[in-house]
Amino acid sequence: GEPCFAGDHLLTFAIDRTDYRSFLLILRADDVAAGPVATIAIGSRVPLGLHGAWLPS
């Protein structure tokens, strides 16, 4: 999917190609090269072409 800005952060998915698990990476938008400030494991593989939308509650 496409990276998404959330305030001062950038959210994007990544896949570990050794076991095909997906992760949500949270990076500082002003210092992406520093690596993720948080990594959230997703319970299954998220397909690379998946798109979504954030909707207000």
HELIX and SHEET records of a PDB file:
HELIX    1   1 VAL A   32  ALA A   34  5                                   3    
SHEET    1   A 4 CYS A   4  ALA A   6  0                                        
SHEET    2   A 4 HIS A   9  ASP A  16 -1                                        
SHEET    3   A 4 ARG A  21  ARG A  28 -1                                        
SHEET    4   A 4 ALA A  38  ALA A  41 -1                                        
END                                                                             
